[in-house]
Amino acid sequence: MSLRPIVLITGASTGMGAVYADRFAHRGHDLVLVARDGARLNALAARLRAETKVAIDVLVADLTKPADLASVEARLRSDARIGILVNNAGATLQGGFLDQTPDEVGNLISLNVTALTRLASAIAPRLAQVGEGAIVNLGSILGLAPEFGMTVYGATKAFVLLLSQGLNLEIGPKGVFVQAVLPSATRTEYWERSGRDVNALPAAMETEELVDAALIGFDRRETVTIPPLPDAGQWIALEAARQAMLPNFMQTHAAERYRSIS
């Protein structure tokens, strides 16, 4: 067993989750891999065990199902060896808001928001108590870009960003590192599942390059990592503008511009 903390990765059977598993295994971390596809999980685990000799547990779970989600939460609460959670599992939907049914929207929120938050909630108290560990939440640049049209998906990822920033303020001082990773279009099975052609996009990053960049941000202890953004100063300026508004939000009266209709 590795002396490094175990990493639990959701959505680990394909795409970014599988690459995270590969990279952390090659760093010498034992793993707990979570996804719905048991065959793919077991194939990935077998390969990584052979290549790296780390210990790997496989948990077949659908995080939209309460019983499956509860089993993963229980593992995070009870297994003191797990020191890093990678909240990677997520989904998107075909079409725009008017094309999506309430059930489809509810299921998307259940996975992208509820499951992610519950898993973070399951592990955070234990990590804060021992004063170390990390939570990595996979968001998206769509959480900053309603103009790109994926309204509900983007809204779930905006939640992930604010949750991560808030957790960083709450539990960062207790020794727990929280990172939000905001990919742009990445070559994963997301696109096929949502009925979109990734090759029709102006650009799409390879999954391996995305995760490797995200891990550089992880090693640098960045709260927000945006691998496709060329100019970090733009994010810094956006954050500075947001923070400059904070003192103005708490007021006894409405702003002057709202005191008459003219």
Secondary structure, 3 states (H helix, E strand, C coil): CCCCCEEEEECCCCHHHHHHHHHHHHCCCCEEEEECCHHHHHHHHHHHHHHHCCCEEEEECCCCCHHHHHHHHHHHHHCCCEEEEEECCCCCCCCCHHHCCHHHHHHHHHHHHHHHHHHHHHHHHHHHHHCCCEEEEECCHHHHCHHHCCHHHHHHHHHHHHHHHHHHHHHHHHCCEEEEECCCCECCCHHHHCCCCHHHCCCCECHHHHHHHHHHHHHHCCCEECCCCCCHHHHHHHHHHHHHHHHHHCCCCCCHHHCCCC
